[in-house]
Amino acid sequence: MGVQLINVKRGTENSPGEERCQKNSSQQTLPPYCQVNIFREFMPDKVYFFLLNHGFFNERMLRNWYIHHRYYQLRSQRLSSGDALEIIMSEFKDLSFDTIKKIVYNTGQQVRSALEHL
């Protein structure tokens, strides 16, 4: 079920947006949240990639949300906490172990506190 990225270039007649989720010189591949719709249960692929390519998502927020949910997905497969964190570290080589731990544990607290205020 591969989804192809929508490339939107600045100045095209279809859209004034700029291209998002490009590889920089230090990356081997695109981040996971640029390859697949991580909000598939909430919105269709076409809408997700349109919003992503037009800059409606904060890429740090997407990365953190992906890491948090990836961790709990791995834990639900009965992997140890350390193994789950190592798998995520292999996906995000530019992040330290401590940074990934903070994302995993703090993102959940931030989401819960935001929901309490609704």
C-alpha positions in Angstrom: 0.0 0.0 0.0 2.8 2.4 -1.0 1.8 6.1 -1.2 3.8 8.3 -3.5 4.8 11.7 -2.2 3.1 14.7 -3.8 5.8 17.1 -5.0 4.7 20.7 -4.9 7.2 23.3 -6.1 7.2 27.0 -5.4 5.7 29.0 -8.1 3.8 26.4 -10.0 0.4 27.3 -11.3 -1.3 24.7 -9.1 0.0 25.9 -5.8 2.3 28.6 -4.4 3.6 26.2 -1.7 7.1 25.0 -1.4 8.3 21.4 -1.5 8.4 19.7 1.9 10.1 16.5 3.2 13.2 16.7 1.0 16.3 14.8 1.8 19.1 16.9 3.1 22.8 16.1 2.7 23.0 14.1 6.0 19.9 12.0 5.4 19.9 8.6 3.6 16.1 8.4 3.2 13.1 10.6 4.0 11.7 10.5 7.5 9.0 7.9 8.0 6.2 10.5 8.4 7.1 11.8 4.9 6.8 8.3 3.4 3.4 7.2 4.8 0.3 8.9 6.2 0.8 8.5 9.9 -2.7 9.9 10.5 -4.4 7.3 8.2 -7.1 6.6 10.8 -8.0 10.3 10.9 -7.6 11.5 7.3 -7.2 10.2 3.8 -3.7 10.0 2.2 -4.5 12.7 -0.3 -5.4 15.2 2.4 -2.4 14.3 4.6 0.2 14.8 1.8 -1.5 17.9 0.6 -1.3 19.5 4.1 2.2 18.2 4.6 3.5 19.6 1.3 1.9 22.9 1.9 3.5 23.4 5.3 0.4 23.0 7.5 2.1 20.5 9.8 5.0 21.2 12.1 7.6 18.6 11.1 9.0 18.4 14.7 5.5 17.7 15.9 5.0 15.0 13.3 8.3 13.4 14.1 7.5 13.4 17.9 4.0 12.0 17.3 5.4 9.2 15.1 8.2 8.3 17.6 5.7 8.2 20.5 3.2 6.0 18.6 6.0 3.8 17.1 7.3 3.1 20.6 4.0 1.9 21.9 3.3 -0.1 18.7 6.6 -1.9 19.3 5.9 -2.4 23.0 2.5 -3.9 22.1 4.4 -6.6 20.1 6.0 -7.6 23.4 9.4 -6.0 22.7 11.3 -4.7 25.7 11.5 -1.0 26.2 15.2 -0.9 25.4 14.7 -2.9 22.2 11.9 -0.6 21.1 14.1 2.5 21.7 17.0 0.9 19.8 14.7 0.3 16.8 13.5 3.9 16.8 17.1 5.0 17.2 18.0 3.1 14.0 15.1 5.0 12.2 16.3 8.4 13.5 20.1 8.3 13.6 20.3 12.0 14.2 18.6 11.8 17.6 20.3 10.7 20.8 18.9 8.0 23.0 18.0 10.5 25.7 16.1 12.7 23.2 14.1 9.7 22.0 13.3 8.8 25.6 12.1 12.3 26.3 9.9 12.3 23.2 8.4 8.9 24.1 7.5 9.8 27.6 6.8 13.5 27.4 4.7 13.5 24.2 2.1 11.3 25.9 1.9 13.7 28.9 1.5 16.7 26.6 -1.3 15.0 24.7 -3.1 14.0 27.9 -2.9 17.5 29.4 -4.1 19.1 26.2 -7.1 16.7 26.2 -8.0 17.6 29.8 -8.4 21.3 28.8 -10.9 20.6 26.1 
